Amino acid sequence: MKEELQQKIRQYFSAMSIYKDPKATNSIFAGRNLPSFVKDYLLKRYLNISTGEIDTLGLNAFLDKVIPANGGTVKDDILAGKEVTLLTRFSIYTKVSQVKIHKRDLT
């Protein structure tokens, strides 16, 4: 009965439904403090619609990029003037006298 219901949901509501198997998805987000709506969005983004499988390698690569474990690399990228996108709260301490400011032409 449960499998039949899941198939019907996938068939009729595939664009709006996200199947979250706790066994398969909880380990992906372990240690990452993300709101549930962000998790849902990411699962939907990395879901193979035809197979119903999640691209865990792609999702982990994305999460490692936007929620890095090592703050040193983020600091180095910022000091080098690179654009950095983060999905988490991050504190970086530096000496203001050593920071070079890169001005962008906004016109």
Buried (B, 14 or more C-beta within 10 A) or exposed (E): EEEEEEEEEEEEEEEEEBBEEEEEBEEBBEEBEBEEEEBEEBBBEBBEEEEEEBEEEEBEEBBEEEBBEEEEEBBEEBBEEEEBEEBEEEEEEEEEEEEEEEEEEEE
